[in-house]
Amino acid sequence: MSVENARYAAVNLSSMYIPVYSSLVYSGIHVGGKTAGGTQIGKIYPNECYTVIPNDSFYVTSYKIYFRNSNGQGAYGYIETSKGDTLGHYAWDAHQHPYHYYNSNGKSLVASAKCTIDGVSHRIFTINKYISIRTPGGVVIGSMNIGEQVALRSSTTGQTYPGYIISYYRRKNFTAEWSKMTPYHDYAFVDLALEIGNMPYNRAIL
């Protein structure tokens, strides 16, 4: 599926890298008169994850993203999905998928396991690094340990903290019972820790 105009985490399942640029620049052949341009500041490699920040218009084909740059830092940049208004989309665009459909076996991406909690389908992920969690308001309320698991029902990320993804349930290990992320909120935001790693072999959430 193509890049969605939504606030979410995605994985690049194409065999191509996606150039990431520093800004939006004028374009006479793109909807809205703008495209990703300026200095190329990075690439999204095959199997790499990143987060998308939506546009005000569904017809604009360039997107602001949050990604891990070559210095291992979280950074903002822009990608362009279309060659131009009448020229179609780049081939890689059809292979950008929501994060929660795929987790990692430690080497490559695989379909994430499903579970049903309170009648709602979720995807199971295991914590691979020590990471923090935040309330819906953005306050850090603790951390998660290696081996704990979270249940994701979407790939939705935070508005203020785009490197965090929504989770509704957690458990201590794969045999424990599921419980709410916090006793006081319906959900919490879990750090994807893109700065630590965003490839199948080094992701914080597998």
DATA-V946467 format. One record per residue. N is the residue number from 0. RES is the residue in one small letter. D_CENTER is the distance of its C-alpha to the mean C-alpha in Angstrom with 1 decimal. Layout:
n = (N;N)
res = (RES;RES)
d_center = (D_CENTER;D_CENTER)
//
This chain:
n = (0;1;2;3;4;5;6;7;8;9;10;11;12;13;14;15;16;17;18;19;20;21;22;23;24;25;26;27;28;29;30;31;32;33;34;35;36;37;38;39;40;41;42;43;44;45;46;47;48;49;50;51;52;53;54;55;56;57;58;59;60;61;62;63;64;65;66;67;68;69;70;71;72;73;74;75;76;77;78;79;80;81;82;83;84;85;86;87;88;89;90;91;92;93;94;95;96;97;98;99;100;101;102;103;104;105;106;107;108;109;110;111;112;113;114;115;116;117;118;119;120;121;122;123;124;125;126;127;128;129;130;131;132;133;134;135;136;137;138;139;140;141;142;143;144;145;146;147;148;149;150;151;152;153;154;155;156;157;158;159;160;161;162;163;164;165;166;167;168;169;170;171;172;173;174;175;176;177;178;179;180;181;182;183;184;185;186;187;188;189;190;191;192;193;194;195;196;197;198;199;200;201;202;203;204;205)
res = (m;s;v;e;n;a;r;y;a;a;v;n;l;s;s;m;y;i;p;v;y;s;s;l;v;y;s;g;i;h;v;g;g;k;t;a;g;g;t;q;i;g;k;i;y;p;n;e;c;y;t;v;i;p;n;d;s;f;y;v;t;s;y;k;i;y;f;r;n;s;n;g;q;g;a;y;g;y;i;e;t;s;k;g;d;t;l;g;h;y;a;w;d;a;h;q;h;p;y;h;y;y;n;s;n;g;k;s;l;v;a;s;a;k;c;t;i;d;g;v;s;h;r;i;f;t;i;n;k;y;i;s;i;r;t;p;g;g;v;v;i;g;s;m;n;i;g;e;q;v;a;l;r;s;s;t;t;g;q;t;y;p;g;y;i;i;s;y;y;r;r;k;n;f;t;a;e;w;s;k;m;t;p;y;h;d;y;a;f;v;d;l;a;l;e;i;g;n;m;p;y;n;r;a;i;l)
d_center = (14.4;13.8;11.2;11.5;12.9;10.8;8.6;5.4;1.8;4.2;6.7;10.0;12.8;15.5;18.1;17.8;16.2;14.8;16.7;15.3;18.0;19.1;20.1;21.1;24.6;27.2;27.4;30.2;28.6;25.3;24.9;25.2;26.8;23.8;21.5;19.3;21.9;23.8;23.1;20.6;18.7;16.5;15.0;11.9;13.7;13.9;11.7;9.4;5.6;4.5;3.8;6.8;9.9;12.5;16.0;19.2;20.4;19.1;21.3;19.9;18.1;16.6;13.4;12.5;9.3;8.4;8.7;11.1;14.5;17.5;18.9;16.2;15.3;12.3;13.2;13.0;14.0;14.6;14.3;16.9;16.7;20.5;23.6;25.4;26.6;28.7;27.4;24.4;20.9;20.0;20.0;16.5;15.1;16.2;14.1;10.5;9.3;7.1;5.5;8.4;11.0;11.0;11.7;14.0;17.8;17.7;18.4;16.4;13.9;15.7;15.5;14.6;17.7;18.5;20.6;22.3;22.6;25.1;25.1;21.3;19.2;16.4;14.5;15.5;13.7;15.8;15.5;16.3;16.7;18.2;15.6;16.2;15.7;16.4;18.3;17.3;19.3;17.4;20.1;19.5;21.4;21.2;19.3;18.6;20.5;20.0;20.8;19.8;17.6;15.3;15.2;12.2;13.4;10.3;6.5;7.8;7.0;10.1;12.4;14.1;11.6;8.2;7.2;8.2;7.4;10.6;12.9;16.5;18.4;19.0;21.8;23.5;23.5;23.5;27.0;26.7;26.4;23.3;23.6;21.9;19.4;22.2;25.6;25.4;22.2;20.7;17.3;15.6;12.4;11.5;10.5;7.8;10.5;9.0;12.6;14.0;12.2;9.3;11.6;13.1;16.0;14.7;11.5;12.2;11.2;12.8)
//
